[in-house]
Amino acid sequence: MEYAALTEDEGYCWGMLRLMYGSVAWLAIAQLQDFLELPGSARMNTPSTMGINWKWRVGADYDKPGLGEKIMRMVKLYGRH
């Protein structure tokens, strides 16, 4: 938490996304569930299980106004556009 400067105000998901996008890595990939700050029940894959993976789908009820703009600001800030 200290290294990433994670705070409750920013939100831990957004703090980790900031850390990822700000890294020196050539490629940064995040799942939509992280941007939407969804709980673990929305995970896409559970290791060592069969038949239940890769079935998560985003629904219209997950709409978050301003999310696209927030993502774009972060992408531009860290030169990943």
C-alpha positions as CSV (number, residue, x, y, z in Angstrom):
1,M,0.0,0.0,0.0
2,E,2.9,2.4,0.8
3,Y,4.8,1.7,-2.5
4,A,1.6,2.2,-4.6
5,A,0.4,5.1,-2.5
6,L,-3.0,3.4,-2.2
7,T,-5.7,5.3,-0.4
8,E,-9.4,4.7,0.3
9,D,-10.1,8.2,-1.2
10,E,-8.8,7.2,-4.6
11,G,-10.0,3.6,-4.2
12,Y,-7.8,0.6,-4.2
13,C,-8.8,-0.6,-7.6
14,W,-8.0,2.8,-9.2
15,G,-4.8,3.0,-7.3
16,M,-3.7,-0.3,-8.7
17,L,-4.8,0.7,-12.2
18,R,-2.8,3.9,-11.8
19,L,0.3,1.9,-10.7
20,M,-0.1,-0.5,-13.7
21,Y,-0.6,2.3,-16.3
22,G,2.3,4.3,-14.8
23,S,4.7,1.3,-14.9
24,V,7.5,1.0,-17.4
25,A,5.8,-2.1,-18.8
26,W,5.4,-2.1,-22.6
27,L,1.8,-3.4,-22.3
28,A,-0.8,-2.8,-19.6
29,I,-4.1,-4.7,-19.7
30,A,-6.9,-4.4,-17.2
31,Q,-10.2,-6.2,-16.9
32,L,-13.4,-4.2,-17.1
33,Q,-14.3,-5.6,-13.7
34,D,-11.4,-3.6,-12.2
35,F,-12.6,-0.3,-13.8
36,L,-16.1,-1.0,-12.5
37,E,-14.7,-1.9,-9.0
38,L,-16.7,-5.1,-9.0
39,P,-16.4,-7.7,-6.2
40,G,-14.7,-11.1,-6.6
41,S,-18.0,-12.7,-7.6
42,A,-17.5,-11.0,-11.0
43,R,-14.2,-12.7,-11.7
44,M,-13.7,-14.1,-15.2
45,N,-11.6,-17.2,-14.3
46,T,-11.3,-19.4,-11.2
47,P,-8.2,-21.5,-11.4
48,S,-8.6,-25.3,-11.1
49,T,-12.2,-25.2,-12.1
50,M,-14.0,-26.4,-15.3
51,G,-17.1,-25.3,-17.0
52,I,-17.7,-22.0,-15.2
53,N,-14.8,-19.9,-16.6
54,W,-14.9,-17.1,-19.2
55,K,-18.7,-16.7,-18.9
56,W,-18.9,-13.3,-17.2
57,R,-20.6,-10.6,-19.3
58,V,-21.1,-7.0,-18.6
59,G,-24.7,-5.9,-18.4
60,A,-26.4,-2.6,-19.0
61,D,-26.9,-2.2,-15.3
62,Y,-23.1,-1.7,-14.9
63,D,-23.3,1.7,-16.5
64,K,-21.0,4.2,-14.7
65,P,-21.4,7.8,-16.1
66,G,-18.0,9.4,-16.7
67,L,-16.1,6.1,-16.7
68,G,-14.9,6.4,-20.3
69,E,-13.6,9.9,-19.6
70,K,-11.8,8.8,-16.4
71,I,-10.1,5.9,-18.3
72,M,-9.1,8.2,-21.2
73,R,-7.5,10.7,-18.8
74,M,-5.4,8.0,-17.2
75,V,-4.5,6.5,-20.6
76,K,-3.4,9.9,-21.9
77,L,-1.6,10.8,-18.7
78,Y,0.6,7.8,-18.9
79,G,1.1,7.8,-22.7
80,R,-0.8,4.6,-23.4
81,H,-3.1,5.9,-26.1
